Amino acid sequence: MKKLNILVCSDSFKGSLSSKDIIDIYKKEAKDVNIIGVEMADGGEGTLDAISKVGKYEWKEIECTNPLFEKIKAKYLLSKDVAIIEMAQASGITLIPYKDGNAAKTTTFGTGELILDAIKNGVKHIYITVGGSATNDGGIGALGALGFIFLDDRNNALALTGENLIKIKKIDTSDAIDFSGIKFTVVADVENKLLGEKGATYVYGPQKGAVGEIKEQLEEGMKNYNSVVLKALGIDMSTLDHGGAAGGLASGLMAFLGADVQSGIETVLYLLDFDTLLNNVDAVITGEGCIDEQSLQGKVICGISKRCIKKNIPVYVMAGYKKINSAEGIKDIKTLSEIAKSTEDSILNAKTYASIVAKNLLEEIVKDYKGL
């Protein structure tokens, strides 16, 4: 029998195993099969690292502004005409300590600085992943870095923070950079709109410090901001699907820059040229910490299985634990929790149990292939 080519492309098991850890485990357990490892993410944490491994992009590091206007270094990926920006690099919630009220004081200005640097490097398509933000400024920070000026009732330029959304009366676009000919794509799986009980402020604001009266003030600010944008640009941001992502950054990018929105995993698979990676592959192993109904609706396993079904390639899943037992296009699901003493044990000793599951899955794949 020929040596099987098995592609391992699993999302991380958050808190226990990285995507690279999982690839290394399979390579160690492999017997008489070829393991092809591709790090995987769904547009959130680890996305830039995963995409950087394909060798098409180089890292670009610049000095920029963190959510509290402090100078930091942040990186993005750059090729000849494409840039991939992870807003969490400059405006992420992990960059600053939590404090009640932060959501009113934080800014996406640093994300705008990354976008501006990419434009200066001559790119024609900019992807902006918008997970993990510390901000609730509707994107005015990022837009301010690109030359848009937000004015109060006395024509004074406002500081680019969430608490000043309520003060915006006019928008000066005269100094905005020329971004004609540049395509912007927001990478977001959050479907929330900008306003309301399921909007940016009410759903995601509290984890950023939007508590008590501050939350109500920020919501009123978002309403005012939307009203001014509607008058100035003719765009009602409150109607935009995904507009609540990253504290409204997605709305700002769509309204001012004409950005479109794509799902995280679909974008990542496109940038990885995943269909080409499937050439000459006999089986695929993927996975994530927990496989459930959400896994089948736009996450890593969903995106990968759809592509494998089209090419008639069997998919096997390793997960931390599972809430479903089967899914279309998936041959088998094995979990760490099935052999661990408890869920906690499976997390604390994830590498040990993953090695056992990996060995069993590889043996099953070889057996299935022999039975064809």
N, C-alpha and C positions, 0 to 999 in steps of 0.2 A: 504493500500500500504506500502511496506517495505520502510525503511529509505534509501534514495539514498546515495551512496558513490561518492563524487565528488572530483576529484583530481585537485587542483589549482597549476599550474606550469608555471608562466609567467616570461618572461624576464623583467628587469626593464624598466621603462619609463624614459629615461635619463633626469636628471634635475628636475624631479618631484616626481616619485614614485620608490622605490626600490622593488625588488622581494618580500621581506618580508612585506613591506607595503601593497602590493596587497593581499597577503595571509591573513593578519590581517583584511583587509576590508571585504573579503568574509566570514571570520569566524564571524565577527560582524553582517553581514547581513543574515547569514544562519538561516533558519527556517525549522525545520523538515528534515534537510539533514545533513549528515556528511561531513565536509570539511577536506580533507587531503592536507596539504600544503607542497610543495617541492620547495625550492628556485632554481632558474634557471638562467643560463648564457650560452653564446655561445662560451666560450673560451677566452673572453676578460675580461674586468673589472668585478669583482665579482665572477669569476669562482671558485677560491679557497674557498671563503666563502660558496658558494653553495654546493660544494662537501664536505666540512668539516661537514656539518649538517647531513650527512647520518651516521656518527659515525664510519666509517671504518678507518679513518685517524686521526693522531694527528699532532698538529702544532710543527714544529721545527724552532727555531729562532737562527740565528748566526750573528756574526759581519762580515760584508763584505764591498765591495767597491762600491760606487755609480758611476754614469757615469763620474764624474770629479775627481775620485780617493780619495774621502773623505770617512771616515769610517762611516758606518751606521749599523743599525740592519735590517735584512730582514728575512722573514719567508717562509717556504714551507711546504707541507703536506707529511707525511711519514707514511707508514704502514710497515708490516713485510718485504715485498720485492718490494714495489712500492713507488716511490716518484713523486710528482706533483709539478713542479716548474713554477712559473709565473715570467718571466724575468723582467716584469715591477717592481717587488718588489725591484730588485737591480739595474736595468738599465733603468728604466722608465723615460719618458719625464716629468712626474709630479714631479720628485725628484729634479730637478734643474730649476732655472729660465731661460727663453729663452734669448739667446744672439746670435747675428750674429756671425757665425764662430764656434759655439758649435759642430756642426757635425764633424768637423775635430779634435776636442779635446776629444771627449767622448769615452768611452770604455765599453765593455760588460764583463769586468773582474769579476765584482761582480756576474754575472750570472754563470760564470764558477766556482766561489767559492761555490755557492749553489749546483751545480752539483757535485763538488768534495766532499762536505760534505755528500751528499746523497750516493755516491759511498762508502765512508768510513763507512757508516752505513749499508752496505751490501745489498743494493737494487739490484734487477735484471731487473727492468724496470723503466725508467725515462721518464716522460712526461714533455715537456717544452713548455708552452704557450708563444707565441712570439709577442703579440700585445702591442702597446703603448711604443715603444722603443725611447730612446733619442740618439740612436747610428747609426753610419754608418761605422763601422769598419770591416764588413765582417765576424764578429765572432772571429777575432784574439784575442780579449781580453779574451773571454771565453775559447778559446783554450789555451791561454797562462797560464791561471790558472790551466789547466790540464796538463801542462808540455811541450807543444809545444813551440819551440823558433823560432822566425822569425828574420832572419839575414839580414843585409845590405851587400854591396859589400866588406866591410872590415871584415866580420864575427862578427860584433858587434850586440848584441841583441837590437832590436828596441822597443821603447815604444809602447804599444798596443793600438794605436788610429788610426782613419781613415786617418789622414794626413800622416801616415807612410806606408800606403799600397803601395804607389808609390816607396818606397825604398826597398821593400822586394826583395831579390835575392835568398835566400835559406831558407829551413825549416829544423830545427834540431828536429827530433822526438825521440832522444835517451833517453830523460828524461820524455817522455810522460807516463802518468799513464797507468796501464794495465786495459783496459776496456773490455777485452774479456769476453763473457758470459753476457754482459749487453745490453739490448735492449733500444734504444733511439727513442722516438717518438716526433716529432715536431708537435705542435698543431697550425695550421695556416689556415685561410681562404683567406689570400692574395695570389693571383695567380701569381703576377708579378715575372718575372725572375730577375736575378741579374743586368744585364747591359741594357743600351739603354734608349730611351725616356720613356719607361714604366717600367724601372727598379728601383732598390732601391733608388739610389741617386736622379734621376730626379723627381720621383713621391713623395717620402716621405721625401727626404732630406731637402727641404726648410722649413718645419715646425720644423726641428731640428736645423736650422741655416746654412744650406748649401745654401748660396746665392752668386750671382755674380761669381767671379773667383773661389771661394772655391768649388762651385758645379762642375765646370769643372775639377778642380784638383782631387776631390774625385772620379769622374767617371774614370779619367785616372788611379788613384790608384787602383780602382776595377779591371780594365782591366789588370793591371800589376799583381795584386794578383792572378787573375784567371789564367794568363799565367804561373806563378810559380807553382801553385797547379796542373795545367794540366801536367807540366813537372815532378813534384815530385810524384804525386799520380795517374796520368792517368785519372783524372776526370775533365771534362769541366763543371764547375759550371754554366756557362752562359746558359746551356741547361736545367737546373733543374727548373721544375715548382715549384712555391712557394719560389724559392731561394732568391727573393728580400725581403722577410719578415724580419722585424726587422733590417733593414740596412744591410742585407746580412748574419745575424746570421744563418738563416735557411740553407743557402748554406754551411757555414762552418761546421755546425753540420752534414749535410748530407755527405759532402765530407770526413771529418776527422773521424767522429764517426759512419758512416754508418746509420745515423738516417733515419727513414721513416717519412712521413707526413700524418696526418689525419686532417679532418675538425674539427672545434671547437665543434659544437653541437653534432656530432656523438661521439666524444670522451667523452664529458660531460655526455651524456646519457648512454654510456657504463659504465663509472666510477660510475654513480649513480645507476646502475643496474635497469634502468628505466622499462624494460619489466616486471621485478618482481613487481615493484611498481604498475603496471597496473592491477595486479591480483585483482579481486573482485571490480574493479572500474566501475561505471555505466556511467560516463561522465567525460570529461576532459575540463578544462578551461585554456587556455593559452593566450599569447598576447605579445605585444611590443609597443613601442611608436608610430611607424608608420607601418602599414601593406601595403606592396606594392609588386611588382613582385619579388624584391630581397628576401622578406620574404619567398618566395616559392622555393628559390634556395640555401639552405644550412644554413638558420638561425634557430632560436629556433622553430618557428611555423612549418617549413618544417619538421624538425627532429621528432617532437612530432606527427604531423599528420600522417606521414608515419607509425609509430609504432601503432598508434591507428586504422588505416585502417586495418592492419593485424589482429587486435583483435576485429574488428567490434565495436569499442567504439566511440561514437559521440564526436566531438570536437567543442567547442565554443570559440570564440575569443573576448577579450576586448582589444581595442587599443586606443591610443591617437587620431589618425585620420587614415583614410584609403584612398588608391589610387586604390584599387580593391574592388569589391563587393562580390566576391565569390571565392572559391577555392576547389579543390577536397578534400573530407574528412572533410570539415568544414561545420557545420550545420548553423551557423550564426556568423556574425561579428557586434559587437556593439562598438561605439566609444564615447569618451568623447566630442569630438568636435561637435557631432550631437546635444548635448543638452546645450553646452556652448555658450556664446555670441560671442566668437571669439577663434582662436587658442591660443592666449596669455592668455585669460581667462581660457581656459581648462588646461593650464600649471600651472598658478598661483593658481588655485583652484582645482587641480587634485584630491585631496582626496575627496572633496565634490562630484564632478561629478562621480568619480570612485565608490563611494558608491551607487549612483543612478543606474549606469549601472550594478553593481554587483547584486543589488536587482532584477532588471529586468531580467537579465540573469538567475539567480537562479529560478525565477518564470517560465521562459520559459522552462528551463530544466525539471522541475517537470511536467509542462503541456505536454511537448513532451513525457515524459516517460509514463504518464497516457494514452496517445493516442496510444501507441504501441499495 
